[in-house]
């Protein structure tokens, strides 16, 4: 049970959030863009182990356990938060993101919103203001409604245990360079709010869902007020649809199929974020099952798994995660994830003490 009454326990759950996301990301990397029936046929049932991503995925590799751009950007956000002492501003985050886009081995996996913006800025295109580039580039960004802001946002929740409002405000800072719309703000707010709530004593699965719903509401509000208002579904309402499908299903596989049919599983934030929260419910908040659900629902599997896994890992704590998979992930990825968790947990403990 998550208990934020001592620094050591808090660190365990912060590390759980990072590693739960990495588990979902790495497991889902092997099935990205595939369909659930293809996945089951290929693996003789639901995929439940780390395997190298094949050639027909974005993350083709001969190494099992590598994360994709999702968690690579999440780690970059963690580093930027630690460097700022938790007081991250838009310009600092943009510079960190630009640095990631130029140096990370995962930079070739950038999504359809992030890539054109960062490439244009790196080439010296002038910005109207920080995070909103010139009109010609904005036409290339899918209007900022994809899931790039939500896939990396877990640290915003991890440094604000139990404080959904503060987590969403920080999530909005991370949205603005690439995803400055109310849809992306609601999506990132949902994951940040869910993760923040997961660190509370006795939060439970539906407490986390409540935090995600409140995060989506607050994110939409701040996105409407300070960002661009664009056409599209309401993220909060679609989360409710996904949760209902999870609760109605008679099996885990049926839940995956019904969530896909009802809210979708694509790179669009209004599909993948609700799907991740639906899977979190279907999995009973278990991080491994969240990763399995993300990997097998199909389409944007790594991102869905990473978002669901971040909430579940924060809820359960690192000690509840599968030790063999944790060892593999820490061995093959370059980032010192426990060290990042220590830095985030220090900020989180300070924020918790000030509440």
C-alpha positions as CSV (number, residue, x, y, z in Angstrom):
1,X,0.0,0.0,0.0
2,X,1.4,3.4,-0.9
3,X,2.3,5.3,2.3
4,X,3.8,8.8,2.1
5,X,4.8,8.9,5.8
6,X,8.5,8.3,5.4
7,X,11.1,9.1,2.7
8,X,12.1,5.5,2.1
9,X,8.6,4.3,1.4
10,X,7.9,7.3,-0.8
11,X,11.1,6.5,-2.8
12,X,10.0,3.0,-3.3
13,X,6.7,4.1,-4.9
14,X,8.4,6.8,-7.0
15,X,10.8,4.2,-8.3
16,X,7.8,2.0,-8.8
17,X,6.2,4.7,-11.0
18,X,9.3,5.0,-13.2
19,X,9.9,1.3,-13.5
20,X,6.2,0.5,-14.0
21,X,6.2,2.9,-16.9
22,X,9.4,1.4,-18.3
23,X,8.0,-2.1,-18.0
24,X,4.9,-1.2,-20.0
25,X,6.9,0.7,-22.5
26,X,9.5,-2.2,-23.0
27,X,6.9,-4.9,-23.2
28,X,4.7,-3.0,-25.6
29,X,7.6,-2.1,-27.9
30,X,7.5,-5.6,-29.3
31,X,3.8,-5.3,-30.5
32,X,3.4,-1.7,-31.5
33,X,1.1,-1.2,-34.5
34,X,0.0,-4.9,-34.3
35,X,-3.6,-6.0,-33.7
36,X,-4.7,-8.1,-30.8
37,X,-5.4,-11.2,-32.8
38,X,-2.0,-11.0,-34.5
39,X,-0.3,-10.7,-31.2
40,X,-2.1,-13.7,-29.7
41,X,-1.3,-15.8,-32.7
42,X,2.3,-14.8,-32.8
43,X,2.9,-15.5,-29.1
44,X,0.6,-18.3,-28.5
45,X,-1.6,-16.2,-26.2
46,X,-1.2,-12.8,-24.6
47,X,2.4,-11.7,-24.6
48,X,3.7,-11.7,-21.0
49,X,7.5,-11.5,-21.3
50,X,10.1,-9.1,-22.6
51,X,11.1,-9.9,-26.2
52,X,13.0,-7.9,-28.8
53,X,10.9,-5.7,-31.0
54,X,10.6,-7.2,-34.5
55,X,11.3,-5.4,-37.8
56,X,7.7,-4.3,-38.3
57,X,7.6,-2.1,-35.2
58,X,9.0,1.5,-34.7
59,X,11.4,0.2,-32.1
60,X,13.1,-2.6,-34.0
61,X,15.9,-4.1,-31.9
62,X,17.6,-7.3,-31.0
63,X,17.5,-6.3,-27.3
64,X,14.6,-7.2,-25.0
65,X,13.8,-4.6,-22.3
66,X,14.8,-1.4,-24.1
67,X,12.4,1.5,-23.6
68,X,11.2,3.7,-26.5
69,X,11.0,7.4,-26.9
70,X,8.1,7.4,-24.4
71,X,10.1,6.6,-21.3
72,X,13.3,8.1,-22.8
73,X,11.5,11.5,-22.7
74,X,10.1,10.6,-19.3
75,X,13.6,10.2,-18.0
76,X,14.6,13.5,-19.7
77,X,11.7,15.2,-17.8
78,X,12.9,13.6,-14.6
79,X,16.4,14.9,-15.1
80,X,15.1,18.4,-15.9
81,X,12.9,18.4,-12.8
82,X,15.8,17.4,-10.6
83,X,18.1,20.0,-12.2
84,X,15.5,22.7,-11.4
85,X,14.7,21.5,-7.9
86,X,11.2,20.8,-9.0
87,X,10.6,24.3,-10.2
88,X,10.6,23.6,-14.0
89,X,9.7,26.4,-16.4
90,X,8.6,26.3,-20.0
91,X,11.9,27.5,-21.5
92,X,14.0,25.1,-19.4
93,X,11.9,22.1,-20.4
94,X,12.0,23.1,-24.1
95,X,15.8,23.3,-24.0
96,X,15.9,19.9,-22.3
97,X,13.5,18.4,-24.9
98,X,15.6,19.9,-27.7
99,X,18.7,18.4,-26.2
100,X,17.0,15.0,-26.0
101,X,15.9,15.3,-29.6
102,X,19.5,15.9,-30.7
103,X,21.3,13.4,-28.5
104,X,19.0,10.5,-27.5
105,X,19.4,7.1,-29.2
106,X,15.5,7.1,-29.2
107,X,15.2,10.4,-31.0
108,X,14.3,8.7,-34.3
109,X,11.1,7.4,-32.7
110,X,9.7,10.9,-32.1
111,X,5.9,11.1,-32.8
112,X,4.0,13.2,-35.3
113,X,3.5,16.2,-33.1
114,X,6.9,16.4,-31.4
115,X,9.2,15.7,-34.4
116,X,8.2,18.6,-36.7
117,X,8.2,21.2,-33.9
118,X,11.5,20.2,-32.4
119,X,13.2,19.9,-35.8
120,X,11.9,23.3,-36.8
121,X,13.1,24.9,-33.6
122,X,16.5,23.1,-33.8
123,X,16.9,24.6,-37.3
124,X,16.4,28.1,-35.9
125,X,12.8,28.8,-36.8
126,X,11.5,31.7,-34.8
127,X,8.8,31.1,-32.3
128,X,5.9,33.5,-31.7
129,X,6.3,32.7,-28.0
130,X,7.8,29.8,-26.1
131,X,6.0,26.5,-27.1
132,X,4.0,27.9,-29.9
133,X,5.9,28.1,-33.2
134,X,5.1,29.8,-36.5
135,X,1.9,29.1,-38.3
136,X,3.5,27.1,-41.1
137,X,5.0,24.6,-38.6
138,X,1.8,24.4,-36.6
139,X,0.1,22.9,-39.6
140,X,2.4,19.9,-39.3
141,X,1.7,19.1,-35.6
142,X,-1.6,17.2,-35.7
143,X,-2.8,20.2,-33.8
144,X,-1.1,19.0,-30.7
145,X,-3.7,16.3,-29.8
146,X,-1.5,13.2,-29.9
147,X,-0.3,11.5,-26.7
148,X,3.3,12.7,-26.5
149,X,2.6,15.0,-23.6
150,X,0.9,12.2,-21.6
151,X,3.4,9.4,-22.3
152,X,6.2,11.3,-20.5
153,X,4.4,13.1,-17.8
154,X,4.5,10.7,-14.9
155,X,7.3,12.6,-13.0
156,X,4.9,15.6,-12.7
157,X,2.7,13.4,-10.6
158,X,5.6,11.7,-8.8
159,X,6.9,15.0,-7.4
160,X,3.5,16.1,-6.1
161,X,2.1,13.2,-4.0
162,X,-1.6,13.6,-3.5
163,X,-1.7,17.1,-5.0
164,X,-3.5,16.7,-8.3
165,X,-3.8,20.5,-8.9
166,X,0.0,21.0,-8.6
167,X,0.7,17.9,-10.7
168,X,-1.6,19.2,-13.4
169,X,0.0,22.7,-13.3
170,X,3.4,21.1,-13.9
171,X,2.0,18.8,-16.5
172,X,0.8,21.9,-18.4
173,X,4.4,23.3,-18.3
174,X,5.5,20.1,-20.0
175,X,2.7,20.2,-22.6
176,X,3.3,23.7,-23.9
177,X,6.4,23.3,-26.2
178,X,4.7,20.5,-28.2
179,X,1.1,19.9,-27.1
180,X,-0.5,23.2,-26.2
181,X,-4.2,22.2,-26.6
182,X,-6.9,21.5,-24.1
183,X,-7.1,17.8,-25.3
184,X,-3.4,17.2,-24.7
185,X,-3.6,19.1,-21.4
186,X,-6.5,17.0,-20.2
187,X,-4.7,13.8,-21.3
188,X,-1.4,14.7,-19.5
189,X,-3.4,16.0,-16.5
190,X,-5.2,12.6,-16.3
191,X,-2.0,10.6,-16.1
192,X,-0.3,13.1,-13.8
193,X,-3.3,13.3,-11.5
194,X,-3.6,9.5,-11.4
195,X,0.1,9.1,-10.6
196,X,0.0,11.8,-7.9
197,X,-3.1,10.2,-6.3
198,X,-1.4,6.7,-6.4
199,X,1.1,7.9,-3.9
200,X,-1.5,8.7,-1.2
201,X,-2.1,6.3,1.7
202,X,-4.8,3.8,0.8
203,X,-5.5,5.3,-2.6
204,X,-6.6,2.1,-4.2
205,X,-7.5,1.5,-7.8
206,X,-10.6,3.8,-7.8
207,X,-8.9,6.5,-5.9
208,X,-6.3,6.6,-8.7
209,X,-9.1,6.7,-11.2
210,X,-10.7,9.6,-9.3
211,X,-7.4,11.4,-9.4
212,X,-7.1,10.8,-13.2
213,X,-10.6,12.1,-13.8
214,X,-9.9,15.2,-11.7
215,X,-6.6,15.7,-13.5
216,X,-8.4,15.5,-16.9
217,X,-10.9,18.1,-15.7
218,X,-8.3,20.5,-14.4
219,X,-6.1,19.9,-17.5
220,X,-8.9,20.7,-19.9
221,X,-9.6,23.9,-17.9
222,X,-6.0,25.2,-18.0
223,X,-5.6,24.2,-21.6
224,X,-8.8,26.1,-22.6
225,X,-7.6,29.1,-20.6
226,X,-3.9,29.2,-21.6
227,X,-3.6,27.1,-24.7
228,X,-5.4,26.4,-28.0
229,X,-8.9,25.1,-28.0
230,X,-9.3,22.6,-30.8
231,X,-12.1,20.2,-32.0
232,X,-12.3,16.8,-30.4
233,X,-13.8,14.6,-27.8
234,X,-13.7,15.2,-24.0
235,X,-10.9,13.2,-22.4
236,X,-12.7,12.9,-19.1
237,X,-15.8,11.4,-20.6
238,X,-13.8,8.9,-22.7
239,X,-12.0,7.8,-19.5
240,X,-15.4,7.0,-18.0
241,X,-16.3,4.9,-21.1
242,X,-13.0,2.9,-20.9
243,X,-13.5,2.3,-17.1
244,X,-17.0,1.1,-17.7
245,X,-15.8,-1.3,-20.3
246,X,-13.2,-2.7,-17.9
247,X,-15.8,-3.2,-15.2
248,X,-18.3,-4.9,-17.5
249,X,-15.9,-7.4,-19.1
250,X,-15.9,-11.0,-17.9
251,X,-12.2,-11.5,-18.6
252,X,-9.0,-9.5,-19.1
253,X,-8.8,-10.3,-22.8
254,X,-12.5,-9.2,-23.2
255,X,-11.7,-6.0,-21.4
256,X,-8.9,-5.2,-23.9
257,X,-11.1,-5.9,-26.9
258,X,-14.0,-3.8,-25.5
259,X,-11.7,-0.9,-24.6
260,X,-10.3,-0.9,-28.1
261,X,-13.7,-1.1,-29.6
262,X,-15.1,1.7,-27.5
263,X,-12.3,4.3,-27.1
264,X,-9.6,3.1,-29.5
265,X,-5.9,2.5,-29.0
266,X,-4.1,4.9,-31.4
267,X,-1.6,7.7,-31.0
268,X,-4.4,10.2,-30.5
269,X,-4.6,11.2,-26.8
270,X,-8.4,10.8,-26.7
271,X,-7.9,7.1,-27.5
272,X,-4.7,5.9,-25.8
273,X,-5.0,7.8,-22.5
274,X,-8.6,6.5,-21.7
275,X,-7.4,3.0,-22.9
276,X,-4.5,3.1,-20.4
277,X,-6.8,4.0,-17.6
278,X,-9.3,1.3,-18.6
279,X,-6.5,-1.2,-18.6
280,X,-5.3,0.0,-15.2
281,X,-8.8,-0.9,-13.9
282,X,-9.1,-4.2,-15.7
283,X,-5.7,-5.1,-14.3
284,X,-6.7,-4.3,-10.7
285,X,-3.9,-1.8,-10.5
286,X,-1.2,-4.5,-11.0
287,X,1.8,-3.1,-12.8
288,X,2.7,-6.3,-14.7
289,X,-0.9,-6.9,-15.8
290,X,-1.0,-3.2,-16.9
291,X,2.1,-3.9,-19.0
292,X,0.5,-7.1,-20.4
293,X,-2.7,-5.2,-21.2
294,X,-0.8,-2.4,-23.0
295,X,1.3,-4.8,-25.0
296,X,-1.7,-6.9,-26.1
297,X,-4.4,-4.3,-26.8
298,X,-2.6,-3.4,-30.1
299,X,-1.7,-0.3,-32.0
300,X,0.1,2.2,-29.7
301,X,1.0,-0.5,-27.3
302,X,4.2,0.9,-25.8
303,X,2.6,4.2,-24.9
304,X,-0.5,2.7,-23.5
305,X,1.5,0.3,-21.4
306,X,3.8,3.1,-20.1
307,X,1.0,5.2,-19.0
308,X,-0.9,2.4,-17.3
309,X,2.3,1.1,-15.8
310,X,3.3,4.5,-14.3
311,X,0.0,4.6,-12.3
312,X,0.2,1.0,-11.2
313,X,3.9,1.1,-10.3
314,X,3.3,4.3,-8.2
315,X,0.4,2.5,-6.5
316,X,2.2,-0.8,-5.8
317,X,5.7,0.4,-5.3
318,X,8.9,-1.0,-6.7
319,X,9.1,-4.0,-4.4
320,X,5.9,-5.4,-6.0
321,X,7.3,-5.4,-9.5
322,X,8.7,-8.6,-11.1
323,X,12.4,-8.7,-10.1
324,X,13.7,-10.5,-13.2
325,X,12.1,-8.0,-15.5
326,X,13.3,-5.1,-13.4
327,X,16.9,-6.4,-13.6
328,X,16.7,-6.7,-17.4
329,X,15.3,-3.2,-17.9
330,X,17.9,-1.7,-15.6
331,X,20.7,-3.6,-17.4
332,X,19.9,-2.7,-21.0
333,X,18.9,0.9,-20.6
334,X,21.5,3.6,-20.2
335,X,19.7,5.7,-17.6
336,X,20.3,5.2,-13.9
337,X,16.6,4.9,-13.0
338,X,17.1,4.4,-9.2
339,X,19.2,7.6,-9.1
340,X,16.4,9.5,-11.0
341,X,13.9,8.1,-8.5
342,X,16.0,9.3,-5.6
343,X,16.1,12.9,-7.0
344,X,12.4,12.9,-7.7
345,X,11.6,11.4,-4.3
346,X,13.6,14.1,-2.6
347,X,11.5,16.8,-4.3
348,X,8.3,14.9,-3.6
349,X,9.1,14.5,0.1
350,X,9.7,18.3,0.4
351,X,6.4,19.0,-1.4
352,X,4.6,16.4,0.9
353,X,6.1,18.0,4.0
354,X,4.9,21.4,2.9
355,X,1.3,20.3,2.3
